[in-house]
C-alpha cells in the first residue's frame, strides 16, 4: 500500500514540473514575439531634392530611401495619375527621379510597413526670372535667399495664397493684385484718424492806403475752431469774416487758426501806408521842448499832456537845443505826427524872442540836436545862491 502511494506522489510532482516548464516556455515565447514586433514597427522613409532651388525649366533630382517598408508611394504634379484616389505612384523602396519644373512644386512620399506608415514632404522652389519667395514665412520676394527674424504675422498667409513673386524693371517684388491687397487689408491694424491740420487765408483790400485811409481785412479758414488776428484785433468769426482797419503806418497783420488738437497755422498780410499823400495842416501849439534820450529827437510836450515830435532840416536856423526844457510857442504845419516848424517863440521871459525858420524846413525831416537852459535863468539862480551864502557869513561875524 505504501509503495502504491509513493508512486502516485512521484507522478504528481513530475506533472507539476512539466506544467511549470510549459508556462516558462510560453512566457519566453511572448517576450521574443514582442521584441520581434518592436523591430518590425520601425518603418521610415526620407525624401530630398538636389538642388531645392532652380530657375524655370531647370531640373532637380528627387532621392528617397526607406527602412522596413513593403510599399513606397510618391505624389507630385508631374507624376503619372493613378486610379486610386488616395494612392501615389508606386516606386522602389530606395531610388531617385529627375524632374523638370516651371513653377514651385511640392512632392510627398509615403512608406507602408508591417506595422506602420511614415510620410515626408519636400518643396522645390522655381524662381520667376531670378525672383522667389524667401524668409521664414515666405513673405519676401528676392533673387537670393535671405534670413529673417521669423516673427510671424497673420498677413504673411496672404503671400502664400495670392502672392506672385516676379521681377519688374530689374527688381524683385510681389505683383500688385486685387486679391493680395484685399487680403492684406484684412490684417491692417485699426488706427485712430489723424486730426486735420487747420488753415487760414488773410487778404487786405486795398493793400496800399493813403495816410488816414482804411483797408478791409478778409479771411477764410478750414478745420479751425478758433481764429485770431494780432495788432490788438483779437478773436474773429469762424470760418470767415472781414474787418476794417486804419493803420497810421505800414502794418503786418497775422491770422492764427487753431483746431481741437491745439494744432495751429498762420498767415500774414501787409497793409502799406503812403505817407507822401498826407496834407500838412496849419498848426499853432504851445508847450515845453523836451529831448527823447532814447531816440535823440526833440518833441513838444503840450499843456494837455500829449506829445508832438518836432522836425527840422539839418540846415535850419533853429537850434532846438537852445530851447530844451523851455516853454515855447510853435507855428507851422502838422504832417502826420511831426510838426514842420516855421517859427518858434520862447515864453515866460521879459521879452518874447521869435526865430523864423528857413523855407527849407518844409522839406524832408531829419535829426535834431540837444543843449541846456536859458542864460538869464542860470544868472538869476547864481545871484540867489550868492546872497544866501553872504547872509550866513555876516550873521556869524555879528554873533562874535
C-alpha positions in Angstrom: 0.0 0.0 0.0 2.8 2.4 0.9 4.6 1.5 -2.3 1.5 2.5 -4.3 1.2 5.8 -2.6 4.8 6.7 -3.2 4.4 6.1 -6.9 1.4 8.4 -7.0 3.3 11.2 -5.3 6.2 10.7 -7.7 4.0 11.1 -10.8 2.2 14.1 -9.2 5.4 16.0 -8.8 6.5 15.1 -12.3 3.3 16.5 -13.7 3.7 19.8 -11.7 7.2 20.2 -13.1 6.1 19.7 -16.6 3.3 22.3 -16.2 5.7 24.9 -14.7 8.2 24.3 -17.6 5.4 24.8 -20.1 4.4 28.1 -18.5 8.0 29.3 -18.6 8.4 28.4 -22.3 5.1 30.2 -23.2 6.2 33.5 -21.4 9.6 33.4 -23.1 8.0 33.0 -26.5 5.7 36.0 -25.8 8.8 38.1 -24.9 10.6 37.1 -28.1 7.5 37.8 -30.1 7.3 41.4 -28.6 10.9 42.1 -29.4 10.3 40.9 -33.0 7.2 43.1 -33.3 9.1 46.2 -31.9 11.8 45.7 -34.6 9.3 45.3 -37.4 7.4 48.6 -36.5 10.4 50.9 -37.3 9.1 51.8 -40.8 10.7 55.1 -42.0 11.3 57.0 -45.2 13.4 60.0 -46.2 13.0 62.4 -49.2 15.4 65.0 -50.6 15.9 67.3 -53.7 19.1 68.4 -55.2 19.0 71.3 -55.9 15.9 72.5 -54.0 16.1 76.0 -55.7 16.0 76.1 -59.5 15.1 78.5 -62.3 12.1 77.9 -64.5 12.8 75.0 -66.9 15.7 73.5 -64.9 15.9 70.1 -63.4 16.2 68.7 -59.9 16.9 65.1 -58.6 14.4 63.7 -56.1 16.0 61.0 -54.0 14.4 58.7 -51.3 15.4 55.8 -49.0 13.3 53.7 -46.6 13.7 51.0 -44.0 11.3 48.2 -43.0 8.9 49.2 -45.8 6.9 47.0 -48.0 5.4 49.7 -50.2 6.6 53.2 -51.3 4.2 55.7 -53.0 5.2 59.1 -54.5 3.0 62.1 -55.3 3.9 65.1 -57.4 2.5 67.5 -60.1 4.4 65.9 -62.9 3.9 62.3 -62.0 1.5 59.9 -63.8 -2.0 59.8 -62.4 -3.2 56.6 -60.7 -6.7 55.2 -60.5 -6.8 55.1 -56.7 -7.9 58.4 -55.1 -5.5 58.2 -52.2 -2.8 56.3 -54.0 0.5 57.6 -55.3 2.9 56.3 -57.9 4.5 53.1 -56.6 8.3 53.3 -56.7 11.2 51.2 -55.3 12.0 51.3 -51.6 15.2 53.2 -52.5 15.6 55.3 -55.6 15.7 58.7 -57.4 13.8 60.6 -60.1 14.7 63.6 -62.3 12.0 66.3 -62.5 11.9 69.4 -64.8 9.7 72.2 -63.4 8.4 75.6 -64.5 6.8 76.5 -61.1 7.3 75.8 -57.5 6.1 72.3 -56.7 5.7 70.0 -53.6 6.4 66.3 -53.6 5.1 63.8 -51.0 6.3 60.2 -50.3 4.7 57.5 -48.1 6.2 54.3 -46.8 4.0 51.4 -45.7 5.4 48.7 -43.5 4.2 45.7 -41.5 3.2 47.8 -38.5 3.0 51.5 -39.6 3.2 54.3 -42.1 5.7 57.2 -42.5 5.3 60.2 -44.8 7.6 63.1 -45.8 7.3 66.2 -48.0 9.7 68.5 -49.8 9.2 71.7 -51.9 11.3 72.6 -54.9 11.3 76.4 -55.4 11.2 77.6 -59.0 12.2 81.2 -59.4 10.5 83.6 -61.9 13.3 85.4 -63.8 15.5 85.0 -60.7 12.9 86.0 -58.1 11.4 83.8 -55.5 9.7 83.9 -52.1 12.1 83.6 -49.1 12.3 84.2 -45.4 10.8 82.1 -42.6 7.2 82.8 -43.7 7.9 83.2 -47.4 6.8 86.8 -47.2 9.9 88.3 -49.0 10.3 88.3 -52.8 14.0 88.3 -53.6 16.6 87.0 -56.0 18.7 85.4 -53.4 17.8 83.5 -50.2 17.5 85.8 -47.1 17.3 85.2 -43.4 14.6 86.9 -41.4 13.7 87.2 -37.7 10.9 84.6 -38.2 8.5 86.9 -36.4 5.1 85.6 -37.7 2.4 88.0 -38.8 -1.1 86.8 -40.0 -0.8 88.8 -43.2 2.1 86.6 -44.3 -0.5 84.0 -45.2 -1.7 86.3 -48.0 1.6 85.9 -49.9 1.2 82.1 -49.8 -2.4 82.2 -51.1 -2.3 85.2 -53.5 1.3 86.3 -53.9 3.0 86.3 -57.3 6.8 86.9 -57.0 8.2 88.5 -60.1 10.7 90.9 -61.5 9.7 94.4 -62.6 12.3 96.9 -64.0 15.0 94.6 -62.8 13.7 94.4 -59.2 12.0 91.5 -57.4 8.6 92.2 -55.9 5.1 91.0 -55.3 2.7 91.6 -58.1 0.0 94.1 -57.0 -3.1 92.1 -57.5 -6.6 93.0 -56.0 -6.7 89.6 -54.2 -3.4 90.2 -52.5 -4.3 93.8 -51.5 -7.7 92.8 -50.1 -6.2 90.0 -48.1 -3.6 92.4 -46.6 -6.2 95.0 -45.8 -7.9 92.4 -43.6 -4.9 92.4 -41.3 -4.2 96.1 -41.1 -4.2 97.5 -37.6 -7.0 99.8 -36.7 -5.7 103.3 -36.1 -7.4 106.4 -34.9 -7.9 109.1 -37.7 -5.3 111.9 -37.5 -6.7 115.4 -36.9 -6.9 117.6 -39.9 -4.4 120.5 -40.0 -6.1 123.9 -39.7 -5.6 126.5 -42.4 -6.5 130.2 -42.9 -6.1 132.8 -45.6 -5.9 136.5 -45.0 -6.1 139.3 -47.5 -6.3 143.1 -47.5 -8.2 145.3 -49.9 -6.7 147.6 -50.8 -3.2 146.6 -49.7 -1.9 150.2 -50.0 -3.7 153.1 -48.5 -3.2 156.8 -48.1 -2.5 158.2 -44.7 -5.7 158.4 -42.8 -7.4 155.9 -45.2 -8.7 152.4 -44.4 -8.4 148.8 -45.7 -10.6 145.8 -45.3 -9.1 142.6 -44.0 -10.9 139.4 -45.2 -10.3 135.8 -44.1 -11.4 132.2 -44.7 -10.5 129.0 -42.8 -10.7 125.2 -42.8 -10.6 122.7 -40.0 -10.4 125.5 -37.4 -12.4 126.1 -34.2 -10.7 129.4 -33.3 -9.3 132.3 -35.4 -7.5 135.4 -34.1 -5.7 138.4 -35.6 -2.9 140.3 -33.9 -2.4 144.1 -33.7 -5.0 144.2 -30.9 -7.8 142.8 -33.0 -8.2 139.5 -31.1 -10.6 136.7 -31.8 -12.6 136.9 -35.0 -15.5 135.0 -36.6 -15.1 131.3 -37.7 -14.9 130.2 -40.5 -14.8 133.5 -42.4 -15.3 137.3 -42.0 -13.9 140.8 -42.5 -12.8 143.8 -40.5 -11.9 147.4 -41.5 -8.6 148.7 -40.2 -7.0 152.2 -40.5 -3.3 151.9 -39.6 -1.2 155.2 -39.4 1.8 153.4 -40.7 2.7 150.2 -42.7 1.5 147.3 -40.6 1.7 143.5 -40.8 -1.4 141.6 -39.7 -1.2 137.9 -38.8 -4.1 135.5 -38.5 -3.8 132.3 -36.4 -6.0 129.2 -36.9 -6.3 126.5 -34.2 -8.1 123.2 -34.2 -9.4 121.0 -31.4 -6.0 119.2 -31.1 -4.2 122.6 -30.5 -2.5 122.5 -33.9 -2.1 125.9 -35.3 -1.4 127.6 -38.7 -0.7 131.2 -39.5 -0.6 133.6 -42.5 0.4 137.2 -42.8 -0.7 140.2 -44.9 0.8 143.7 -45.1 -1.2 146.9 -45.3 1.2 149.7 -46.6 0.6 153.3 -45.7 1.6 156.0 -48.3 2.5 159.0 -46.1 3.6 161.1 -49.0 0.0 161.8 -49.7 -0.6 163.3 -46.2 -1.7 167.0 -46.2 0.3 169.3 -43.9 -2.3 171.1 -41.8 -1.6 174.6 -40.3 -0.9 174.3 -36.6 -0.1 176.5 -33.7 1.0 174.8 -30.5 2.3 175.8 -27.0 4.3 173.6 -24.6 7.7 172.6 -23.4 10.6 171.5 -25.6 11.8 168.0 -24.4 14.5 165.6 -25.6 13.8 161.9 -26.1 17.0 160.3 -24.7 16.4 157.0 -26.5 15.8 158.4 -30.0 17.7 161.8 -29.8 14.6 163.5 -31.1 13.1 166.7 -29.7 9.4 166.9 -29.1 6.8 169.3 -27.8 5.1 168.3 -24.6 1.8 170.2 -24.8 -0.2 171.5 -21.9 -2.8 168.7 -22.2 0.0 166.1 -21.7 0.1 164.9 -25.3 3.5 164.7 -27.2 4.2 166.0 -30.7 7.5 165.4 -32.5 9.3 168.4 -33.8 11.2 168.1 -37.0 13.7 170.3 -38.8 16.0 170.3 -41.7 19.7 169.9 -40.7 20.5 173.3 -42.2 17.7 175.1 -40.4 18.4 178.3 -38.4 16.5 176.9 -35.3 18.7 175.0 -32.9 16.2 173.2 -30.6 18.9 172.6 -28.0 18.7 176.3 -27.1 15.0 175.7 -26.1 15.3 172.4 -24.3 13.0 172.4 -21.2 11.7 175.9 -22.2 8.1 176.8 -22.7 7.6 177.9 -26.3 5.0 178.7 -28.9 5.4 177.0 -32.3 3.9 178.0 -35.6 4.0 175.5 -38.5 2.0 172.8 -40.1 1.2 169.3 -38.8 2.3 166.4 -41.1 1.3 163.0 -39.7 2.9 163.0 -36.2 5.5 165.6 -37.0 5.3 169.4 -36.7 7.1 171.2 -39.5 8.2 174.4 -37.7 8.0 177.8 -39.4 8.7 179.9 -36.3 9.4 179.4 -32.6 8.8 181.9 -29.7 10.2 181.4 -26.2 7.6 182.3 -23.5 7.9 183.3 -19.8 10.7 185.9 -20.5 10.7 189.6 -20.2 10.5 189.9 -24.0 9.5 187.3 -26.4 12.1 186.3 -29.0 10.8 185.0 -32.3 13.0 182.9 -34.6 11.9 182.3 -38.2 12.8 179.0 -39.9 14.1 178.8 -43.4 11.8 177.6 -46.1 14.0 174.5 -46.4 12.4 173.4 -43.1 9.3 172.4 -45.0 11.3 169.8 -46.9 12.4 166.3 -45.7 12.8 165.9 -41.9 15.9 164.6 -40.2 17.8 164.6 -36.9 17.7 167.2 -34.1 20.4 168.3 -31.7 20.3 169.0 -27.9 21.6 171.6 -25.3 20.7 173.3 -22.0 18.6 176.1 -20.4 18.4 179.9 -20.6 21.5 182.1 -19.7 19.4 184.6 -17.8 17.8 181.9 -15.7 21.2 180.5 -14.7 22.4 184.0 -13.8 19.4 184.5 -11.5 20.0 181.3 -9.7 23.7 182.1 -9.1 22.7 185.5 -7.6 20.2 183.9 -5.2 22.7 181.3 -4.0 25.4 184.0 -3.5 23.0 186.2 -1.4 22.2 183.3 0.9 25.8 182.4 1.5 26.7 186.1 2.2 23.8 186.4 4.7 25.1 183.4 6.8 28.7 184.7 6.7 27.8 188.2 8.0 25.4 186.8 10.6 28.1 184.5 12.0 30.6 187.5 12.3 27.9 189.6 14.1 27.5 186.9 16.7 31.2 187.1 17.5 
